[in-house]
């Protein structure tokens, strides 16, 4: 996989949630498109957060992420954690 895009009505809250897991987001805008956030992951994959529009909301989704728990905010102990993002998506985090 090279790209994952989540559409959210709670864009800033989601950015803060995933940033707290260690993702480094940059604001972007392509042409006349909406401003959104993008983070490049270590494997080259791009994770983007876009504002939701009618017909463009991603809420029935489960994600799995591997993170350095010591850099998460708040820090995570090593192991598996089941979290919920601001849109209600389940996020399974494997912390090292």
Backbone as a chain_set.jsonl record, in Angstrom:
{"seq": "XXXXXXXXXXXXXXXXXXXXXXXXXXXXXXXXXXXXXXXXXXXXXXXXXXXXXXXXXXXXXXXXXXXXXXXXXXXXXXXXXXXXXXXXXXXXXXXX", "coords": {"N": [[0.84, -1.16, 0.0], [0.505, 2.254, -0.764], [-0.77, 4.613, -0.215], [-3.068, 6.033, 2.064], [-6.113, 7.469, 2.718], [-8.041, 9.272, 4.924], [-11.238, 10.547, 5.445], [-12.655, 13.11, 7.298], [-15.03, 14.606, 9.522], [-14.055, 15.82, 11.697], [-11.501, 17.075, 11.461], [-9.226, 18.518, 12.602], [-9.17, 17.447, 15.2], [-8.678, 14.752, 14.619], [-6.184, 14.997, 13.382], [-4.626, 15.831, 15.576], [-4.914, 13.547, 17.229], [-3.68, 11.418, 15.701], [-1.203, 12.592, 15.333], [-0.352, 12.591, 17.939], [0.306, 9.941, 18.142], [2.681, 9.875, 16.933], [2.852, 10.497, 14.213], [3.975, 12.706, 11.718], [2.594, 15.414, 10.518], [2.062, 17.462, 7.633], [0.617, 20.437, 6.393], [-1.229, 20.568, 3.371], [-2.189, 21.515, 0.038], [-3.649, 20.886, -3.027], [-3.782, 22.393, -6.02], [-7.006, 23.613, -6.572], [-8.106, 22.131, -4.609], [-9.165, 20.949, -1.292], [-7.64, 22.125, 1.769], [-5.545, 19.917, 3.499], [-4.035, 17.274, 5.493], [-0.881, 15.606, 5.46], [1.173, 12.786, 6.076], [4.275, 11.234, 5.844], [5.121, 7.912, 6.093], [7.491, 5.576, 7.559], [7.892, 3.447, 5.768], [7.482, 4.562, 3.327], [4.869, 4.923, 2.652], [2.03, 7.107, 2.358], [-0.003, 8.86, 4.541], [-3.011, 10.409, 4.725], [-5.176, 13.029, 5.837], [-8.277, 14.261, 5.18], [-10.775, 16.849, 4.918], [-14.147, 15.936, 5.59], [-16.791, 15.561, 3.236], [-20.141, 15.646, 1.933], [-20.934, 12.316, 1.247], [-18.29, 11.598, 1.348], [-16.891, 10.37, 3.716], [-14.973, 8.63, 6.016], [-15.63, 6.306, 8.117], [-16.285, 3.717, 8.965], [-14.006, 1.823, 9.563], [-11.057, 0.011, 10.347], [-7.895, 0.46, 11.675], [-4.4, -0.387, 11.741], [-1.462, 0.312, 13.414], [2.071, 0.598, 13.865], [4.066, 1.845, 16.37], [6.561, 3.9, 18.005], [6.316, 3.713, 21.226], [7.389, 5.302, 23.218], [7.565, 7.827, 22.18], [5.007, 8.592, 21.767], [2.114, 10.59, 22.628], [-0.081, 10.682, 25.11], [2.758, 8.767, 26.396], [3.058, 5.311, 25.399], [2.941, 2.067, 26.763], [4.978, -0.806, 25.948], [3.552, -3.138, 23.657], [0.223, -4.235, 22.707], [-2.382, -2.015, 21.954], [-5.718, -0.952, 21.977], [-7.291, 1.631, 20.554], [-9.486, 4.465, 20.055], [-10.233, 6.662, 17.489], [-11.053, 10.22, 17.012], [-13.269, 10.119, 15.283], [-14.432, 7.734, 15.805], [-13.284, 5.452, 14.751], [-11.678, 2.302, 15.098], [-8.432, 1.883, 16.27], [-5.75, -0.078, 16.172], [-2.894, -0.305, 17.968], [0.433, -1.165, 17.915], [2.866, -1.017, 20.105], [6.287, -0.284, 20.569]], "CA": [[0.0, 0.0, 0.0], [1.294, 3.478, -0.839], [-1.545, 5.781, 0.198], [-4.303, 5.847, 2.819], [-6.764, 8.75, 2.94], [-9.211, 9.269, 5.793], [-12.065, 11.754, 5.376], [-13.14, 13.31, 8.65], [-15.675, 15.867, 9.883], [-13.295, 16.321, 12.854], [-10.159, 17.06, 10.886], [-8.185, 18.945, 13.549], [-9.104, 16.473, 16.289], [-8.002, 13.558, 14.097], [-4.766, 15.318, 13.201], [-3.985, 15.793, 16.901], [-4.897, 12.159, 17.692], [-2.638, 10.66, 14.997], [0.08, 13.239, 15.639], [0.01, 12.089, 19.258], [0.885, 8.602, 17.971], [4.007, 10.021, 16.334], [2.843, 10.872, 12.803], [4.388, 14.087, 11.506], [1.756, 15.922, 9.435], [2.28, 18.76, 6.999], [-0.562, 20.922, 5.69], [-1.054, 20.576, 1.918], [-3.333, 21.827, -0.818], [-3.308, 20.628, -4.425], [-4.636, 23.189, -6.893], [-8.185, 24.18, -5.932], [-8.613, 21.162, -3.637], [-9.217, 21.409, 0.095], [-6.452, 21.957, 2.599], [-5.563, 18.644, 4.206], [-2.763, 16.961, 6.15], [-0.213, 14.42, 4.96], [2.332, 12.304, 6.832], [5.005, 10.16, 5.185], [5.516, 6.887, 7.044], [8.847, 5.061, 7.333], [7.944, 2.54, 4.628], [7.189, 5.324, 2.121], [3.433, 5.122, 2.512], [1.531, 8.427, 2.74], [-1.24, 8.82, 5.322], [-3.59, 11.74, 4.597], [-6.445, 13.365, 6.473], [-9.018, 15.253, 4.396], [-12.075, 17.201, 5.488], [-15.269, 15.179, 5.034], [-17.849, 16.228, 2.462], [-21.223, 14.663, 1.723], [-20.502, 11.164, 0.457], [-16.852, 11.369, 1.534], [-16.527, 10.248, 5.124], [-14.43, 7.306, 6.266], [-15.768, 6.028, 9.537], [-16.338, 2.277, 9.206], [-12.674, 1.385, 9.178], [-10.162, -0.342, 11.45], [-6.508, 0.672, 11.273], [-3.345, -0.937, 12.569], [-0.233, 1.095, 13.322], [3.188, 0.265, 14.748], [4.656, 3.121, 16.786], [7.495, 3.947, 19.124], [5.468, 4.144, 22.32], [8.02, 6.327, 24.053], [7.372, 9.141, 21.561], [3.571, 8.899, 21.711], [1.665, 11.555, 23.627], [0.849, 10.281, 26.159], [3.562, 7.583, 26.068], [2.393, 4.009, 25.455], [3.774, 0.945, 27.169], [5.127, -1.777, 24.87], [2.466, -4.095, 23.508], [-0.942, -3.944, 21.868], [-3.356, -1.091, 22.523], [-6.868, -0.685, 21.126], [-7.704, 3.011, 20.767], [-10.559, 4.948, 19.188], [-9.936, 8.032, 17.057], [-12.188, 11.121, 17.237], [-14.411, 9.761, 14.442], [-14.954, 6.432, 16.231], [-12.574, 4.339, 14.127], [-10.801, 1.527, 15.966], [-7.026, 1.94, 15.861], [-4.933, -1.039, 16.906], [-1.533, 0.211, 18.004], [1.479, -2.028, 18.466], [3.875, -0.095, 20.607], [7.581, -0.887, 20.91]], "C": [[0.891, 1.231, 0.0], [0.565, 4.701, -0.305], [-2.779, 5.346, 0.963], [-4.855, 7.227, 3.106], [-7.977, 8.529, 3.831], [-9.921, 10.602, 5.629], [-12.734, 11.918, 6.727], [-13.879, 14.634, 8.813], [-14.978, 16.528, 11.073], [-11.808, 16.359, 12.497], [-9.075, 17.422, 11.897], [-8.046, 17.967, 14.708], [-8.391, 15.205, 15.845], [-6.516, 13.813, 13.886], [-4.041, 15.242, 14.547], [-3.876, 14.359, 17.431], [-3.75, 11.391, 17.032], [-1.256, 11.283, 15.192], [0.574, 12.785, 17.005], [0.592, 10.695, 19.222], [2.234, 8.659, 17.256], [4.019, 10.354, 14.858], [3.132, 12.353, 12.679], [3.655, 14.635, 10.287], [2.224, 17.273, 8.936], [0.982, 19.146, 6.31], [-0.251, 20.984, 4.196], [-2.337, 21.053, 1.26], [-2.872, 21.623, -2.252], [-4.282, 21.399, -5.308], [-5.774, 23.827, -6.114], [-8.788, 23.241, -4.891], [-8.584, 21.706, -2.222], [-7.858, 21.278, 0.781], [-6.624, 20.669, 3.388], [-4.191, 18.424, 4.829], [-2.207, 15.661, 5.598], [0.985, 14.092, 5.842], [2.966, 11.172, 6.036], [5.465, 9.183, 6.256], [6.867, 6.311, 6.651], [8.957, 4.176, 6.104], [7.623, 3.236, 3.309], [5.709, 5.558, 1.883], [3.056, 6.526, 2.978], [0.159, 8.245, 3.385], [-1.801, 10.234, 5.29], [-4.913, 11.842, 5.329], [-7.072, 14.506, 5.689], [-10.295, 15.627, 5.118], [-13.175, 16.399, 4.8], [-16.194, 16.113, 4.266], [-18.974, 15.222, 2.34], [-20.75, 13.531, 0.796], [-19.033, 10.833, 0.592], [-16.503, 11.401, 3.007], [-16.081, 8.818, 5.341], [-14.56, 7.022, 7.747], [-15.816, 4.542, 9.851], [-15.029, 1.648, 8.74], [-11.899, 1.034, 10.434], [-8.738, -0.232, 10.924], [-5.566, -0.036, 12.224], [-2.074, -0.141, 12.336], [0.809, 0.529, 14.272], [3.877, 1.583, 15.076], [5.712, 2.9, 17.858], [6.71, 4.536, 20.292], [6.067, 5.226, 23.176], [7.842, 7.723, 23.474], [5.903, 9.512, 21.435], [3.221, 9.883, 22.818], [0.214, 11.29, 23.972], [1.621, 9.025, 25.754], [2.75, 6.296, 26.241], [3.38, 2.949, 25.91], [3.918, -0.016, 25.999], [3.951, -2.747, 24.854], [1.349, -3.57, 22.62], [-1.921, -3.06, 22.633], [-4.486, -0.913, 21.518], [-7.379, 0.704, 21.504], [-8.864, 3.342, 19.828], [-10.236, 6.377, 18.794], [-11.181, 8.91, 17.22], [-13.421, 10.833, 16.387], [-14.992, 8.399, 14.798], [-14.313, 5.239, 15.561], [-11.717, 3.619, 15.164], [-9.39, 1.577, 15.404], [-6.259, 0.999, 16.765], [-3.488, -0.585, 16.819], [-0.626, -0.826, 18.626], [2.642, -1.128, 18.813], [5.154, -0.856, 20.961], [8.229, -0.088, 22.0]], "O": [[1.916, 1.258, 0.682], [1.192, 5.709, 0.022], [-3.462, 4.402, 0.564], [-4.158, 8.07, 3.671], [-8.836, 7.701, 3.53], [-9.292, 11.659, 5.667], [-13.318, 10.968, 7.249], [-13.428, 15.665, 8.314], [-15.281, 17.672, 11.413], [-10.979, 15.742, 13.165], [-8.095, 16.689, 12.03], [-6.933, 17.685, 15.153], [-7.594, 14.642, 16.596], [-5.685, 12.952, 14.176], [-2.964, 14.654, 14.641], [-2.858, 13.995, 18.02], [-2.936, 10.78, 17.724], [-0.252, 10.572, 15.212], [1.775, 12.612, 17.21], [1.293, 10.29, 20.15], [2.856, 7.626, 17.004], [5.097, 10.486, 14.28], [2.603, 13.163, 13.439], [4.042, 14.358, 9.151], [2.712, 18.109, 9.696], [0.316, 18.3, 5.712], [0.838, 21.394, 3.795], [-3.419, 21.001, 1.846], [-1.823, 22.129, -2.648], [-5.473, 21.09, -5.34], [-5.542, 24.504, -5.112], [-9.858, 23.518, -4.35], [-8.049, 22.786, -1.973], [-7.04, 20.432, 0.419], [-7.71, 20.368, 3.883], [-3.3, 19.265, 4.715], [-2.954, 14.729, 5.303], [1.711, 14.977, 6.294], [2.273, 10.253, 5.601], [6.123, 9.577, 7.219], [7.336, 6.531, 5.535], [10.004, 4.151, 5.456], [7.504, 2.574, 2.278], [5.341, 6.323, 0.992], [3.685, 7.073, 3.883], [-0.717, 7.568, 2.846], [-1.155, 11.166, 5.771], [-5.668, 10.875, 5.427], [-6.484, 15.578, 5.548], [-10.848, 14.812, 5.858], [-13.146, 16.205, 3.585], [-16.351, 17.286, 4.603], [-18.769, 14.041, 2.622], [-20.234, 13.778, -0.294], [-18.572, 9.861, -0.006], [-15.89, 12.354, 3.488], [-16.748, 7.887, 4.891], [-13.718, 7.434, 8.545], [-15.409, 4.149, 10.943], [-14.955, 1.031, 7.677], [-12.061, 1.68, 11.469], [-8.415, -0.763, 9.862], [-5.903, -0.26, 13.387], [-1.658, 0.058, 11.195], [0.478, 0.039, 15.352], [4.231, 2.347, 14.178], [5.75, 1.864, 18.521], [6.47, 5.743, 20.329], [5.339, 5.995, 23.802], [7.956, 8.708, 24.203], [5.583, 10.632, 21.036], [3.935, 9.999, 23.815], [-0.663, 11.645, 23.185], [1.187, 8.296, 24.862], [1.879, 6.202, 27.106], [4.533, 2.945, 25.479], [3.049, -0.04, 25.127], [3.424, -3.126, 25.9], [1.515, -2.597, 21.884], [-2.244, -3.316, 23.792], [-4.23, -0.74, 20.327], [-7.839, 0.927, 22.624], [-9.175, 2.575, 18.916], [-9.99, 7.219, 19.659], [-12.256, 8.396, 17.533], [-14.518, 11.265, 16.74], [-15.945, 7.951, 14.161], [-14.752, 4.11, 15.778], [-11.099, 4.26, 16.013], [-9.174, 1.344, 14.215], [-6.127, 1.237, 17.966], [-2.922, -0.491, 15.73], [-0.88, -1.309, 19.729], [3.305, -0.559, 17.946], [5.11, -1.925, 21.57], [9.329, -0.422, 22.44]]}, "num_chains": 1, "name": "protein.A"}
